[in-house]
Amino acid sequence: MKIGVLAFQGGVIEHIKQIEALGHEAVKVKKESDLEGIEGIILPGGESTTMSKLLNITGMMEPLRKKIEEGLPTWGTCAGMILLAKDIDGEDKSHLGVMNIKVKRNAFGTQIDSFTTRKAINKVSSEPIDLVFIRAPYVESCGEKVQVLCEIDGRIVAVKENNIIATSFHPELTKDLTFLKYFLEIVK
Ligand code: GLN
C-alpha cells in the first residue's frame, strides 16, 4: 500500500521507517499533488500551529480536508490529533476540523512532564503497548459517533471516527508496530 506522511516538520522519518518496515511504500506529502494515489495519510506529531500555517501557505488545507471528508483513512498522532479536531480548548479556530472531538493542548503539562506508560488497547491488541506522551493533548469531549479506544487516568487519549483515528501518544517513537498495523487494517 502507498501511505502518505504529512512532511512539513515533526516526527516524519519515524513514521516513514515504520511504514517501510512493514513492506509498504511511504510518501512524503508536502504539496497537493503528493496526495494523489495515496491510500492513507498520517499526520505526525510536531507543532500543530506550524503545520497548520504550512497547510495554508501551500494551499493544501482545503484539498486535504476534502480527501479526508471523502473517506481517506487518516491517522493523527499528537499534533496531528489537534489538526483533526473540530474544537480546540481556549482557541477560537480549528485547523482541518474534520473530527468531532474537542481537544486540550499540552494537557498533561509542559515538556518536562512528558512520560511513557504501558497499556493494552483492547480494540487494537490484547498485548500492552508502550504509550509515549510528549506535551500531549487529550480529548476533553467527543461526538456520539466517536469511538473511544483508550483512556489513561480517565482521560481520552485515542479515538476513532469512521476513517479517522487520532492518538495523543506516539507509537512511531517505540519499536512496537501494533498500532500502525491497526491503522493499515483500516486502510485495507
Ligand atoms: N503541543 C504540540 C502542539 O500543540 C503537540 C506536541 C506533539 O506533537 N508532540 O502542536
Backbone and ligand atoms as CSV (ligand in chain L), in Angstrom:
chain,resi,resn,atom,element,x,y,z
A,1,MET,N,N,0.845,-1.193,0.000
A,1,MET,CA,C,0.000,0.000,0.000
A,1,MET,C,C,0.881,1.243,0.000
A,2,LYS,N,N,0.278,2.349,-0.419
A,2,LYS,CA,C,1.009,3.612,-0.509
A,2,LYS,C,C,0.444,4.571,0.550
A,3,ILE,N,N,1.275,4.864,1.548
A,3,ILE,CA,C,0.807,5.663,2.684
A,3,ILE,C,C,1.553,6.996,2.713
A,4,GLY,N,N,0.818,8.089,2.751
A,4,GLY,CA,C,1.429,9.411,2.834
A,4,GLY,C,C,1.699,9.804,4.278
A,5,VAL,N,N,2.760,10.602,4.459
A,5,VAL,CA,C,3.022,11.199,5.767
A,5,VAL,C,C,3.175,12.702,5.539
A,6,LEU,N,N,2.350,13.499,6.192
A,6,LEU,CA,C,2.470,14.951,6.063
A,6,LEU,C,C,3.873,15.332,6.537
A,7,ALA,N,N,4.648,15.967,5.650
A,7,ALA,CA,C,6.095,16.024,5.888
A,7,ALA,C,C,6.654,17.445,6.011
A,8,PHE,N,N,5.924,18.327,6.672
A,8,PHE,CA,C,6.435,19.682,6.875
A,8,PHE,C,C,7.473,19.722,7.990
A,9,GLN,N,N,7.185,19.043,9.073
A,9,GLN,CA,C,8.078,19.045,10.243
A,9,GLN,C,C,7.583,17.963,11.193
A,10,GLY,N,N,8.313,17.758,12.299
A,10,GLY,CA,C,7.875,16.811,13.313
A,10,GLY,C,C,8.340,15.386,13.024
A,11,GLY,N,N,7.621,14.408,13.570
A,11,GLY,CA,C,8.069,13.011,13.529
A,11,GLY,C,C,7.797,12.299,12.214
A,12,VAL,N,N,8.335,12.839,11.132
A,12,VAL,CA,C,8.051,12.316,9.794
A,12,VAL,C,C,8.828,11.018,9.525
A,13,ILE,N,N,10.144,11.088,9.718
A,13,ILE,CA,C,11.026,9.959,9.391
A,13,ILE,C,C,10.642,8.711,10.184
A,14,GLU,N,N,10.269,8.915,11.448
A,14,GLU,CA,C,9.915,7.783,12.313
A,14,GLU,C,C,8.715,7.023,11.738
A,15,HIS,N,N,7.716,7.749,11.259
A,15,HIS,CA,C,6.552,7.084,10.658
A,15,HIS,C,C,6.962,6.392,9.351
A,16,ILE,N,N,7.778,7.077,8.551
A,16,ILE,CA,C,8.177,6.512,7.253
A,16,ILE,C,C,8.923,5.189,7.456
A,17,LYS,N,N,9.853,5.183,8.413
A,17,LYS,CA,C,10.633,3.954,8.672
A,17,LYS,C,C,9.721,2.802,9.065
A,18,GLN,N,N,8.705,3.084,9.875
A,18,GLN,CA,C,7.828,2.005,10.327
A,18,GLN,C,C,6.921,1.504,9.196
A,19,ILE,N,N,6.464,2.419,8.348
A,19,ILE,CA,C,5.637,2.010,7.197
A,19,ILE,C,C,6.472,1.092,6.299
A,20,GLU,N,N,7.730,1.497,6.068
A,20,GLU,CA,C,8.610,0.694,5.203
A,20,GLU,C,C,8.970,-0.633,5.861
A,21,ALA,N,N,9.111,-0.621,7.181
A,21,ALA,CA,C,9.438,-1.869,7.894
A,21,ALA,C,C,8.340,-2.915,7.697
A,22,LEU,N,N,7.117,-2.455,7.455
A,22,LEU,CA,C,6.017,-3.402,7.222
A,22,LEU,C,C,5.827,-3.679,5.730
A,23,GLY,N,N,6.774,-3.211,4.917
A,23,GLY,CA,C,6.768,-3.554,3.492
A,23,GLY,C,C,5.866,-2.678,2.633
A,24,HIS,N,N,5.489,-1.531,3.151
A,24,HIS,CA,C,4.632,-0.635,2.360
A,24,HIS,C,C,5.437,0.567,1.876
A,25,GLU,N,N,4.849,1.283,0.908
A,25,GLU,CA,C,5.519,2.455,0.355
A,25,GLU,C,C,5.095,3.691,1.151
A,26,ALA,N,N,6.085,4.497,1.563
A,26,ALA,CA,C,5.772,5.733,2.293
A,26,ALA,C,C,6.088,6.925,1.401
A,27,VAL,N,N,5.163,7.881,1.364
A,27,VAL,CA,C,5.319,9.058,0.512
A,27,VAL,C,C,5.320,10.305,1.388
A,28,LYS,N,N,6.328,11.179,1.222
A,28,LYS,CA,C,6.327,12.450,1.959
A,28,LYS,C,C,5.345,13.396,1.282
A,29,VAL,N,N,4.387,13.871,2.032
A,29,VAL,CA,C,3.375,14.761,1.459
A,29,VAL,C,C,3.708,16.208,1.839
A,30,LYS,N,N,4.036,17.005,0.817
A,30,LYS,CA,C,4.391,18.420,1.051
A,30,LYS,C,C,3.610,19.365,0.152
A,31,LYS,N,N,2.974,18.804,-0.868
A,31,LYS,CA,C,2.192,19.650,-1.778
A,31,LYS,C,C,0.984,18.863,-2.273
A,32,GLU,N,N,0.052,19.587,-2.880
A,32,GLU,CA,C,-1.229,18.977,-3.225
A,32,GLU,C,C,-1.072,17.727,-4.090
A,33,SER,N,N,-0.153,17.787,-5.067
A,33,SER,CA,C,-0.026,16.646,-5.989
A,33,SER,C,C,0.458,15.376,-5.270
A,34,ASP,N,N,1.118,15.546,-4.099
A,34,ASP,CA,C,1.569,14.365,-3.347
A,34,ASP,C,C,0.389,13.567,-2.786
A,35,LEU,N,N,-0.788,14.193,-2.759
A,35,LEU,CA,C,-1.973,13.496,-2.216
A,35,LEU,C,C,-2.518,12.470,-3.213
A,36,GLU,N,N,-2.116,12.632,-4.469
A,36,GLU,CA,C,-2.652,11.734,-5.497
A,36,GLU,C,C,-2.134,10.312,-5.308
A,37,GLY,N,N,-3.031,9.375,-5.298
A,37,GLY,CA,C,-2.635,7.959,-5.277
A,37,GLY,C,C,-2.315,7.396,-3.911
A,38,ILE,N,N,-2.316,8.234,-2.863
A,38,ILE,CA,C,-2.067,7.643,-1.544
A,38,ILE,C,C,-3.357,6.988,-1.040
A,39,GLU,N,N,-3.162,5.903,-0.258
A,39,GLU,CA,C,-4.332,5.148,0.209
A,39,GLU,C,C,-4.662,5.464,1.669
A,40,GLY,N,N,-3.746,6.174,2.310
A,40,GLY,CA,C,-3.967,6.595,3.689
A,40,GLY,C,C,-2.975,7.692,3.978
A,41,ILE,N,N,-3.224,8.455,5.058
A,41,ILE,CA,C,-2.257,9.508,5.405
A,41,ILE,C,C,-2.073,9.581,6.913
A,42,ILE,N,N,-0.827,9.851,7.315
A,42,ILE,CA,C,-0.516,10.044,8.729
A,42,ILE,C,C,-0.126,11.504,8.937
A,43,LEU,N,N,-0.738,12.133,9.928
A,43,LEU,CA,C,-0.382,13.500,10.318
A,43,LEU,C,C,0.458,13.352,11.586
A,44,PRO,N,N,1.753,13.648,11.518
A,44,PRO,CA,C,2.651,13.297,12.621
A,44,PRO,C,C,2.559,14.257,13.799
A,45,GLY,N,N,3.303,13.929,14.857
A,45,GLY,CA,C,3.469,14.849,15.970
A,45,GLY,C,C,4.440,15.944,15.565
A,46,GLY,N,N,4.407,17.028,16.302
A,46,GLY,CA,C,5.262,18.169,15.985
A,46,GLY,C,C,4.601,19.378,16.597
A,47,GLU,N,N,4.418,20.401,15.805
A,47,GLU,CA,C,3.764,21.611,16.312
A,47,GLU,C,C,2.568,21.903,15.414
A,48,SER,N,N,1.385,21.759,15.984
A,48,SER,CA,C,0.167,21.867,15.172
A,48,SER,C,C,0.015,23.247,14.526
A,49,THR,N,N,0.411,24.310,15.263
A,49,THR,CA,C,0.244,25.659,14.692
A,49,THR,C,C,1.136,25.830,13.465
A,50,THR,N,N,2.355,25.316,13.532
A,50,THR,CA,C,3.288,25.424,12.399
A,50,THR,C,C,2.768,24.618,11.210
A,51,MET,N,N,2.332,23.397,11.490
A,51,MET,CA,C,1.832,22.561,10.384
A,51,MET,C,C,0.600,23.192,9.750
A,52,SER,N,N,-0.248,23.789,10.582
A,52,SER,CA,C,-1.453,24.425,10.065
A,52,SER,C,C,-1.095,25.602,9.157
A,53,LYS,N,N,-0.121,26.407,9.594
A,53,LYS,CA,C,0.320,27.546,8.759
A,53,LYS,C,C,0.821,27.037,7.418
A,54,LEU,N,N,1.612,25.972,7.451
A,54,LEU,CA,C,2.182,25.442,6.207
A,54,LEU,C,C,1.107,24.816,5.314
A,55,LEU,N,N,0.086,24.224,5.927
A,55,LEU,CA,C,-1.026,23.694,5.119
A,55,LEU,C,C,-1.712,24.838,4.377
A,56,ASN,N,N,-1.831,25.994,5.048
A,56,ASN,CA,C,-2.456,27.145,4.389
A,56,ASN,C,C,-1.541,27.744,3.320
A,57,ILE,N,N,-0.266,27.927,3.656
A,57,ILE,CA,C,0.685,28.546,2.715
A,57,ILE,C,C,0.793,27.723,1.424
A,58,THR,N,N,0.806,26.394,1.564
A,58,THR,CA,C,0.970,25.526,0.386
A,58,THR,C,C,-0.356,25.266,-0.337
A,59,GLY,N,N,-1.437,25.817,0.194
A,59,GLY,CA,C,-2.745,25.604,-0.441
A,59,GLY,C,C,-3.258,24.187,-0.265
A,60,MET,N,N,-2.709,23.469,0.739
A,60,MET,CA,C,-3.115,22.067,0.921
A,60,MET,C,C,-4.261,21.877,1.899
A,61,MET,N,N,-4.593,22.909,2.657
A,61,MET,CA,C,-5.607,22.745,3.712
A,61,MET,C,C,-6.928,22.224,3.119
A,62,GLU,N,N,-7.414,22.902,2.095
A,62,GLU,CA,C,-8.714,22.513,1.519
A,62,GLU,C,C,-8.669,21.140,0.854
A,63,PRO,N,N,-7.694,20.904,-0.059
A,63,PRO,CA,C,-7.668,19.578,-0.710
A,63,PRO,C,C,-7.514,18.426,0.278
A,64,LEU,N,N,-6.717,18.620,1.328
A,64,LEU,CA,C,-6.533,17.538,2.308
A,64,LEU,C,C,-7.832,17.321,3.087
A,65,ARG,N,N,-8.467,18.434,3.489
A,65,ARG,CA,C,-9.740,18.325,4.218
A,65,ARG,C,C,-10.757,17.550,3.381
A,66,LYS,N,N,-10.809,17.888,2.084
A,66,LYS,CA,C,-11.767,17.254,1.185
A,66,LYS,C,C,-11.501,15.748,1.093
A,67,LYS,N,N,-10.224,15.389,0.923
A,67,LYS,CA,C,-9.858,13.961,0.826
A,67,LYS,C,C,-10.278,13.200,2.086
A,68,ILE,N,N,-10.032,13.809,3.243
A,68,ILE,CA,C,-10.376,13.128,4.498
A,68,ILE,C,C,-11.898,13.001,4.602
A,69,GLU,N,N,-12.604,14.070,4.247
A,69,GLU,CA,C,-14.069,14.023,4.307
A,69,GLU,C,C,-14.637,13.010,3.318
A,70,GLU,N,N,-13.911,12.784,2.239
A,70,GLU,CA,C,-14.365,11.795,1.251
A,70,GLU,C,C,-13.996,10.366,1.647
A,71,GLY,N,N,-13.261,10.221,2.767
A,71,GLY,CA,C,-13.010,8.869,3.274
A,71,GLY,C,C,-11.562,8.414,3.305
A,72,LEU,N,N,-10.610,9.276,2.965
A,72,LEU,CA,C,-9.197,8.855,3.024
A,72,LEU,C,C,-8.860,8.433,4.463
A,73,PRO,N,N,-8.395,7.183,4.656
A,73,PRO,CA,C,-8.023,6.751,6.001
A,73,PRO,C,C,-6.907,7.670,6.544
A,74,THR,N,N,-7.136,8.198,7.742
A,74,THR,CA,C,-6.246,9.222,8.290
A,74,THR,C,C,-5.943,8.920,9.744
A,75,TRP,N,N,-4.663,9.061,10.101
A,75,TRP,CA,C,-4.262,8.861,11.494
A,75,TRP,C,C,-3.455,10.074,11.938
A,76,GLY,N,N,-3.921,10.755,12.957
A,76,GLY,CA,C,-3.190,11.888,13.516
A,76,GLY,C,C,-2.577,11.518,14.841
A,77,THR,N,N,-1.255,11.729,14.982
A,77,THR,CA,C,-0.597,11.489,16.265
A,77,THR,C,C,-0.285,12.850,16.901
A,78,CYS,N,N,-0.726,13.034,18.111
A,78,CYS,CA,C,-0.399,14.209,18.923
A,78,CYS,C,C,-0.764,15.512,18.199
A,79,ALA,N,N,0.199,16.255,17.659
A,79,ALA,CA,C,-0.147,17.476,16.925
A,79,ALA,C,C,-1.137,17.145,15.801
A,80,GLY,N,N,-1.010,15.955,15.234
A,80,GLY,CA,C,-1.934,15.508,14.183
A,80,GLY,C,C,-3.364,15.426,14.697
A,81,MET,N,N,-3.500,15.004,15.968
A,81,MET,CA,C,-4.839,14.960,16.594
A,81,MET,C,C,-5.420,16.369,16.663
A,82,ILE,N,N,-4.555,17.331,17.011
A,82,ILE,CA,C,-5.014,18.727,17.129
A,82,ILE,C,C,-5.446,19.255,15.757
A,83,LEU,N,N,-4.704,18.901,14.715
A,83,LEU,CA,C,-5.067,19.339,13.353
A,83,LEU,C,C,-6.445,18.803,12.956
A,84,LEU,N,N,-6.772,17.595,13.421
A,84,LEU,CA,C,-8.022,16.943,13.014
A,84,LEU,C,C,-9.250,17.460,13.777
A,85,ALA,N,N,-9.036,17.950,15.000
A,85,ALA,CA,C,-10.150,18.275,15.900
A,85,ALA,C,C,-11.023,19.412,15.386
A,86,LYS,N,N,-12.327,19.271,15.627
A,86,LYS,CA,C,-13.259,20.367,15.278
A,86,LYS,C,C,-13.178,21.487,16.301
A,87,ASP,N,N,-12.757,21.162,17.515
A,87,ASP,CA,C,-12.733,22.136,18.599
A,87,ASP,C,C,-11.428,22.037,19.375
A,88,ILE,N,N,-10.811,23.190,19.659
A,88,ILE,CA,C,-9.584,23.212,20.459
A,88,ILE,C,C,-9.840,24.121,21.658
A,89,ASP,N,N,-9.681,23.551,22.850
A,89,ASP,CA,C,-9.958,24.295,24.081
A,89,ASP,C,C,-9.184,25.620,24.112
A,90,GLY,N,N,-9.896,26.708,24.358
A,90,GLY,CA,C,-9.253,28.011,24.503
A,90,GLY,C,C,-8.872,28.692,23.196
A,91,GLU,N,N,-9.154,28.057,22.071
A,91,GLU,CA,C,-8.819,28.679,20.783
A,91,GLU,C,C,-10.104,28.853,19.982
A,92,ASP,N,N,-10.172,29.914,19.210
A,92,ASP,CA,C,-11.450,30.129,18.515
A,92,ASP,C,C,-11.482,29.530,17.108
A,93,LYS,N,N,-10.339,28.972,16.677
A,93,LYS,CA,C,-10.336,28.383,15.327
A,93,LYS,C,C,-9.809,26.962,15.369
A,94,SER,N,N,-10.326,26.127,14.455
A,94,SER,CA,C,-9.759,24.794,14.314
A,94,SER,C,C,-8.881,24.799,13.064
A,95,HIS,N,N,-8.258,23.651,12.746
A,95,HIS,CA,C,-7.378,23.585,11.572
A,95,HIS,C,C,-8.102,22.800,10.469
A,96,LEU,N,N,-7.874,21.485,10.379
A,96,LEU,CA,C,-8.641,20.712,9.390
A,96,LEU,C,C,-10.094,20.582,9.857
A,97,GLY,N,N,-10.274,20.411,11.152
A,97,GLY,CA,C,-11.624,20.387,11.738
A,97,GLY,C,C,-12.532,19.310,11.166
A,98,VAL,N,N,-12.008,18.101,11.017
A,98,VAL,CA,C,-12.802,17.033,10.401
A,98,VAL,C,C,-13.291,15.983,11.398
A,99,MET,N,N,-12.845,16.066,12.647
A,99,MET,CA,C,-13.197,15.027,13.614
A,99,MET,C,C,-13.975,15.654,14.768
A,100,ASN,N,N,-15.066,14.998,15.152
A,100,ASN,CA,C,-15.939,15.534,16.194
A,100,ASN,C,C,-15.362,15.320,17.593
A,101,ILE,N,N,-14.245,15.984,17.839
A,101,ILE,CA,C,-13.642,15.915,19.174
A,101,ILE,C,C,-13.234,17.326,19.600
A,102,LYS,N,N,-13.237,17.532,20.930
A,102,LYS,CA,C,-12.683,18.768,21.474
A,102,LYS,C,C,-11.403,18.382,22.206
A,103,VAL,N,N,-10.302,19.011,21.840
A,103,VAL,CA,C,-9.019,18.634,22.441
A,103,VAL,C,C,-8.485,19.760,23.316
A,104,LYS,N,N,-7.686,19.348,24.281
A,104,LYS,CA,C,-6.985,20.314,25.122
A,104,LYS,C,C,-5.502,20.140,24.825
A,105,ARG,N,N,-4.856,21.203,24.375
A,105,ARG,CA,C,-3.426,21.120,24.014
A,105,ARG,C,C,-2.543,21.115,25.260
A,106,ASN,N,N,-1.366,20.518,25.109
A,106,ASN,CA,C,-0.358,20.486,26.192
A,106,ASN,C,C,-1.022,20.128,27.524
A,107,ALA,N,N,-1.950,19.184,27.449
A,107,ALA,CA,C,-2.865,18.963,28.561
A,107,ALA,C,C,-2.240,18.198,29.714
A,108,PHE,N,N,-1.159,17.510,29.458
A,108,PHE,CA,C,-0.509,16.758,30.527
A,108,PHE,C,C,0.642,17.572,31.137
A,109,GLY,N,N,0.741,18.863,30.816
A,109,GLY,CA,C,1.813,19.684,31.376
A,109,GLY,C,C,2.804,20.102,30.314
A,110,THR,N,N,3.968,20.508,30.740
A,110,THR,CA,C,4.975,21.034,29.804
A,110,THR,C,C,5.908,19.913,29.342
A,111,GLN,N,N,6.905,20.275,28.570
A,111,GLN,CA,C,7.883,19.321,28.018
A,111,GLN,C,C,8.442,18.387,29.104
A,112,ILE,N,N,8.696,18.959,30.282
A,112,ILE,CA,C,9.302,18.177,31.378
A,112,ILE,C,C,8.361,17.058,31.810
A,113,ASP,N,N,7.071,17.284,31.599
A,113,ASP,CA,C,6.095,16.310,32.066
A,113,ASP,C,C,5.788,15.208,31.047
A,114,SER,N,N,6.552,15.144,29.981
A,114,SER,CA,C,6.361,14.064,29.019
A,114,SER,C,C,6.625,12.742,29.731
A,115,PHE,N,N,5.903,11.702,29.337
A,115,PHE,CA,C,6.034,10.438,30.050
A,115,PHE,C,C,5.674,9.260,29.155
A,116,THR,N,N,6.067,8.065,29.620
A,116,THR,CA,C,5.731,6.830,28.911
A,116,THR,C,C,4.989,5.912,29.860
A,117,THR,N,N,3.981,5.238,29.337
A,117,THR,CA,C,3.286,4.239,30.152
A,117,THR,C,C,2.976,3.041,29.261
A,118,ARG,N,N,2.434,1.986,29.833
A,118,ARG,CA,C,2.092,0.804,29.047
A,118,ARG,C,C,0.642,0.442,29.268
A,119,LYS,N,N,-0.041,0.099,28.190
A,119,LYS,CA,C,-1.438,-0.286,28.338
A,119,LYS,C,C,-1.877,-1.124,27.140
A,120,ALA,N,N,-2.759,-2.090,27.391
A,120,ALA,CA,C,-3.367,-2.842,26.286
A,120,ALA,C,C,-4.563,-2.041,25.785
A,121,ILE,N,N,-4.620,-1.836,24.487
A,121,ILE,CA,C,-5.780,-1.148,23.901
A,121,ILE,C,C,-6.624,-2.236,23.233
A,122,ASN,N,N,-7.726,-2.610,23.905
A,122,ASN,CA,C,-8.477,-3.807,23.504
A,122,ASN,C,C,-8.803,-3.903,22.028
A,123,LYS,N,N,-9.246,-2.796,21.441
A,123,LYS,CA,C,-9.661,-2.857,20.040
A,123,LYS,C,C,-8.459,-2.974,19.113
A,124,VAL,N,N,-7.267,-2.766,19.651
A,124,VAL,CA,C,-6.059,-2.767,18.832
A,124,VAL,C,C,-5.281,-4.076,19.011
A,125,SER,N,N,-5.059,-4.488,20.262
A,125,SER,CA,C,-4.429,-5.787,20.527
A,125,SER,C,C,-4.564,-6.128,22.009
A,126,SER,N,N,-4.424,-7.410,22.327
A,126,SER,CA,C,-4.591,-7.810,23.730
A,126,SER,C,C,-3.302,-7.568,24.522
A,127,GLU,N,N,-2.174,-7.403,23.810
A,127,GLU,CA,C,-0.890,-7.160,24.471
A,127,GLU,C,C,-0.752,-5.684,24.828
A,128,PRO,N,N,-0.166,-5.376,25.982
A,128,PRO,CA,C,0.082,-3.959,26.291
A,128,PRO,C,C,1.130,-3.364,25.338
A,129,ILE,N,N,0.965,-2.102,25.020
A,129,ILE,CA,C,1.956,-1.428,24.180
A,129,ILE,C,C,2.464,-0.177,24.903
A,130,ASP,N,N,3.672,0.256,24.526
A,130,ASP,CA,C,4.239,1.471,25.128
A,130,ASP,C,C,3.535,2.691,24.575
A,131,LEU,N,N,3.126,3.581,25.451
A,131,LEU,CA,C,2.479,4.817,25.021
A,131,LEU,C,C,3.365,5.982,25.448
A,132,VAL,N,N,3.863,6.718,24.458
A,132,VAL,CA,C,4.784,7.828,24.723
A,132,VAL,C,C,4.027,9.144,24.556
A,133,PHE,N,N,4.048,9.966,25.596
A,133,PHE,CA,C,3.340,11.252,25.564
A,133,PHE,C,C,4.365,12.387,25.624
A,134,ILE,N,N,4.281,13.320,24.673
A,134,ILE,CA,C,5.192,14.474,24.658
A,134,ILE,C,C,4.352,15.747,24.504
A,135,ARG,N,N,4.273,16.508,25.559
A,135,ARG,CA,C,3.405,17.713,25.548
A,135,ARG,C,C,2.089,17.391,24.834
A,136,ALA,N,N,1.499,16.311,25.283
A,136,ALA,CA,C,0.381,15.722,24.535
A,136,ALA,C,C,-0.957,16.394,24.826
A,137,PRO,N,N,-1.822,16.394,23.833
A,137,PRO,CA,C,-3.204,16.813,24.079
A,137,PRO,C,C,-3.997,15.616,24.596
A,138,TYR,N,N,-5.158,15.870,25.183
A,138,TYR,CA,C,-6.120,14.777,25.353
A,138,TYR,C,C,-7.470,15.247,24.840
A,139,VAL,N,N,-8.404,14.296,24.723
A,139,VAL,CA,C,-9.726,14.616,24.183
A,139,VAL,C,C,-10.642,14.941,25.350
A,140,GLU,N,N,-11.114,16.169,25.398
A,140,GLU,CA,C,-11.988,16.605,26.504
A,140,GLU,C,C,-13.395,16.070,26.327
A,141,SER,N,N,-13.873,16.080,25.088
A,141,SER,CA,C,-15.212,15.564,24.824
A,141,SER,C,C,-15.276,15.144,23.370
A,142,CYS,N,N,-16.204,14.234,23.074
A,142,CYS,CA,C,-16.304,13.809,21.679
A,142,CYS,C,C,-17.747,13.542,21.281
A,143,GLY,N,N,-17.999,13.606,19.986
A,143,GLY,CA,C,-19.333,13.398,19.425
A,143,GLY,C,C,-19.787,11.956,19.595
A,144,GLU,N,N,-21.100,11.735,19.408
A,144,GLU,CA,C,-21.695,10.401,19.618
A,144,GLU,C,C,-21.076,9.311,18.778
A,145,LYS,N,N,-20.671,9.665,17.565
A,145,LYS,CA,C,-20.182,8.621,16.659
A,145,LYS,C,C,-18.698,8.330,16.832
A,146,VAL,N,N,-18.082,9.022,17.790
A,146,VAL,CA,C,-16.656,8.814,18.028
A,146,VAL,C,C,-16.482,7.657,19.010
A,147,GLN,N,N,-15.630,6.706,18.616
A,147,GLN,CA,C,-15.366,5.543,19.453
A,147,GLN,C,C,-14.112,5.835,20.292
A,148,VAL,N,N,-14.216,5.657,21.600
A,148,VAL,CA,C,-13.042,5.864,22.452
A,148,VAL,C,C,-12.221,4.575,22.465
A,149,LEU,N,N,-10.963,4.638,22.062
A,149,LEU,CA,C,-10.115,3.440,22.007
A,149,LEU,C,C,-9.289,3.273,23.273
A,150,CYS,N,N,-8.911,4.385,23.896
A,150,CYS,CA,C,-8.029,4.271,25.065
A,150,CYS,C,C,-8.163,5.490,25.979
A,151,GLU,N,N,-8.163,5.205,27.277
A,151,GLU,CA,C,-8.148,6.279,28.281
A,151,GLU,C,C,-7.002,6.011,29.243
A,152,ILE,N,N,-6.363,7.068,29.685
A,152,ILE,CA,C,-5.324,6.962,30.715
A,152,ILE,C,C,-5.758,7.882,31.855
A,153,ASP,N,N,-5.868,7.338,33.048
A,153,ASP,CA,C,-6.324,8.123,34.217
A,153,ASP,C,C,-7.609,8.887,33.909
A,154,GLY,N,N,-8.519,8.245,33.214
A,154,GLY,CA,C,-9.807,8.863,32.924
A,154,GLY,C,C,-9.764,9.903,31.808
A,155,ARG,N,N,-8.612,10.042,31.171
A,155,ARG,CA,C,-8.511,10.996,30.065
A,155,ARG,C,C,-8.444,10.251,28.740
A,156,ILE,N,N,-9.225,10.721,27.784
A,156,ILE,CA,C,-9.300,10.032,26.489
A,156,ILE,C,C,-8.065,10.360,25.657
A,157,VAL,N,N,-7.338,9.318,25.229
A,157,VAL,CA,C,-6.083,9.547,24.501
A,157,VAL,C,C,-6.030,8.845,23.135
A,158,ALA,N,N,-7.084,8.103,22.779
A,158,ALA,CA,C,-7.132,7.514,21.434
A,158,ALA,C,C,-8.595,7.385,21.019
A,159,VAL,N,N,-8.905,7.831,19.810
A,159,VAL,CA,C,-10.294,7.832,19.331
A,159,VAL,C,C,-10.348,7.450,17.856
A,160,LYS,N,N,-11.538,6.973,17.460
A,160,LYS,CA,C,-11.767,6.624,16.056
A,160,LYS,C,C,-13.139,7.152,15.656
A,161,GLU,N,N,-13.211,7.762,14.487
A,161,GLU,CA,C,-14.496,8.168,13.924
A,161,GLU,C,C,-14.450,7.838,12.432
A,162,ASN,N,N,-15.205,6.841,12.049
A,162,ASN,CA,C,-15.201,6.364,10.656
A,162,ASN,C,C,-13.776,6.099,10.167
A,163,ASN,N,N,-13.310,6.861,9.175
A,163,ASN,CA,C,-11.997,6.637,8.559
A,163,ASN,C,C,-10.855,7.346,9.294
A,164,ILE,N,N,-11.167,7.977,10.423
A,164,ILE,CA,C,-10.148,8.802,11.088
A,164,ILE,C,C,-9.809,8.253,12.473
A,165,ILE,N,N,-8.507,8.106,12.757
A,165,ILE,CA,C,-8.117,7.807,14.131
A,165,ILE,C,C,-7.153,8.892,14.620
A,166,ALA,N,N,-7.169,9.102,15.914
A,166,ALA,CA,C,-6.277,10.107,16.494
A,166,ALA,C,C,-5.769,9.585,17.829
A,167,THR,N,N,-4.457,9.760,18.050
A,167,THR,CA,C,-3.848,9.328,19.307
A,167,THR,C,C,-3.056,10.486,19.913
A,168,SER,N,N,-3.150,10.623,21.231
A,168,SER,CA,C,-2.350,11.634,21.932
A,168,SER,C,C,-0.893,11.203,21.988
A,169,PHE,N,N,-0.683,9.879,21.906
A,169,PHE,CA,C,0.669,9.319,22.090
A,169,PHE,C,C,1.327,9.015,20.746
A,170,HIS,N,N,2.587,8.597,20.828
A,170,HIS,CA,C,3.433,8.437,19.634
A,170,HIS,C,C,3.913,6.989,19.451
A,171,PRO,N,N,3.147,6.104,18.824
A,171,PRO,CA,C,3.642,4.736,18.602
A,171,PRO,C,C,4.900,4.706,17.728
A,172,GLU,N,N,5.097,5.732,16.894
A,172,GLU,CA,C,6.257,5.760,15.993
A,172,GLU,C,C,7.570,5.974,16.744
A,173,LEU,N,N,7.487,6.346,18.016
A,173,LEU,CA,C,8.710,6.534,18.803
A,173,LEU,C,C,9.039,5.288,19.627
A,174,THR,N,N,8.302,4.203,19.377
A,174,THR,CA,C,8.593,2.938,20.059
A,174,THR,C,C,8.940,1.903,18.986
A,175,LYS,N,N,9.347,0.721,19.428
A,175,LYS,CA,C,9.668,-0.327,18.453
A,175,LYS,C,C,8.426,-1.122,18.058
A,176,ASP,N,N,7.320,-0.813,18.696
A,176,ASP,CA,C,6.117,-1.613,18.545
A,176,ASP,C,C,5.296,-1.159,17.328
A,177,LEU,N,N,5.025,-2.090,16.414
A,177,LEU,CA,C,4.311,-1.728,15.183
A,177,LEU,C,C,2.805,-2.025,15.268
A,178,THR,N,N,2.353,-2.425,16.453
A,178,THR,CA,C,0.954,-2.842,16.614
A,178,THR,C,C,-0.036,-1.772,16.170
A,179,PHE,N,N,0.198,-0.546,16.601
A,179,PHE,CA,C,-0.779,0.492,16.287
A,179,PHE,C,C,-0.784,0.810,14.798
A,180,LEU,N,N,0.397,0.811,14.201
A,180,LEU,CA,C,0.479,1.058,12.753
A,180,LEU,C,C,-0.254,-0.055,11.988
A,181,LYS,N,N,-0.089,-1.304,12.456
A,181,LYS,CA,C,-0.798,-2.426,11.808
A,181,LYS,C,C,-2.303,-2.219,11.890
A,182,TYR,N,N,-2.757,-1.745,13.033
A,182,TYR,CA,C,-4.189,-1.463,13.227
A,182,TYR,C,C,-4.647,-0.416,12.201
A,183,PHE,N,N,-3.855,0.654,12.030
A,183,PHE,CA,C,-4.213,1.685,11.051
A,183,PHE,C,C,-4.216,1.098,9.629
A,184,LEU,N,N,-3.215,0.276,9.320
A,184,LEU,CA,C,-3.133,-0.300,7.966
A,184,LEU,C,C,-4.309,-1.234,7.676
A,185,GLU,N,N,-4.847,-1.867,8.707
A,185,GLU,CA,C,-6.055,-2.687,8.539
A,185,GLU,C,C,-7.232,-1.805,8.102
A,186,ILE,N,N,-7.298,-0.607,8.694
A,186,ILE,CA,C,-8.376,0.338,8.320
A,186,ILE,C,C,-8.184,0.780,6.860
A,187,VAL,N,N,-6.932,1.011,6.487
A,187,VAL,CA,C,-6.632,1.430,5.105
A,187,VAL,C,C,-7.068,0.334,4.137
A,188,LYS,N,N,-6.767,-0.903,4.514
A,188,LYS,CA,C,-7.098,-2.043,3.651
A,188,LYS,C,C,-8.596,-2.185,3.443
L,1,LIG,N1,N,1.968,20.508,21.875
L,1,LIG,C1,C,2.072,20.269,20.463
L,1,LIG,C2,C,1.024,21.075,19.688
L,1,LIG,O1,O,0.209,21.704,20.280
L,1,LIG,C3,C,1.917,18.798,20.151
L,1,LIG,C4,C,3.083,18.036,20.714
L,1,LIG,C5,C,3.453,16.821,19.921
L,1,LIG,O2,O,3.015,16.623,18.785
L,1,LIG,N2,N,4.332,16.023,20.472
L,1,LIG,O3,O,1.051,21.082,18.488
